[in-house]
């Protein structure tokens, strides 16, 4: 590009402002996608320990879906080089007229916006896939919780006594107990 003056470009200031504003919005969107990916990763981390009491099939399915979700969330969260303006390179435009310098700045900003749009689309796709896998993991956790029989002895309700069994000493009947008598034994020399 030469440093010959360009004809008047009255809309250049407005276009540069729009491109700069779009760039700032992309940066905010980039940060919000990172935050969402972090939240999904946290949910994935919470789901896996909740599978401990599920049946094996539900546990494997939930953990697998959580791991897939976490993988996509990490891919979305993984640091990428967001295009930035190399301000040290601007020095070479010191001798250009103001309109030409603004035009170069505008064109550079547009190239950065296009490149950032591609990065944002990839982050968004990975985040959608991660959220879908998280939904599947949560669904499998819920189904597994319904289908897994509860283990005995963990209920808050007392077990009903079989007919003919006496009440425990704590119930107010002294001299009776629930346990079988302990057998006696002796040791031979």
Residue, then its C-alpha position, 0 to 999 in steps of 0.5 A: x500500500x502506498x502512502x498516496x492520499x485516498x479520496x474522501x471516505x466519509x463512511x470510514x469512521x462509521x464502518x470502523x466503529x461498527x467493526x470495532x464494536x463487533x470485535x468487542x461483542x465477539x470478545x464478550x461472547x468468547x468469554x461467555x462460552x468459556x464460562x458455560x464450558x466451565x459450568x458444564x465441566x463442573x456438572x460432569x464432575x458432579x454426575x460421576x460420583x452420583x453413579x456409585x449406587x446405580x446398576x452397572x449398565x446405568x453406571x457405565x452409560x452415565x459415566x461414558x456420557x459424562x466423559x463425552x460431555x467433559x471432552x467436548x466442554x474441554x475442547x470448547x474451553x481449550x485456549x485458542x489464539x483470539x486474533x488481536x491487533x499487533x500494535x507494534x506493527x502500526x508504527x509503519x503507518x505513521x507517515x500515511x495520511x489519516x484516511x489511509x491509516x484508518x482504512x488499513x485499521x478497518x481492513x485489519x479489524x474486519x479480518x480479525x472479526x472474520x477469523x474470530x467468527x470461525x473460532x466462535x463457531x467451533x467453540x459453540x459447536x463443541x459446547x452444544x455437543x457437550x450440553x447434549x451429552x450432559x443431558x444424556x448423562x443426566x437422563x441415564x442417571x435418572x433412569x438408573x436411579x429409578x431402575x436400580x433396586x434399593x439395597x436392604x437396610x438403608x431405609x429409614x423405616x423399621x423392618x416389620x418383625x416376622x410373626x412370633x418374634x418377641x419385641x426388643x428390650x428397648x420396646x419395654x418388654x424386659x428380659x426379651x431380646x431379638x438376637x439368637x443366643x451366643x453359642x458357648x465353646x471350649x478350647x482343647x489343650 
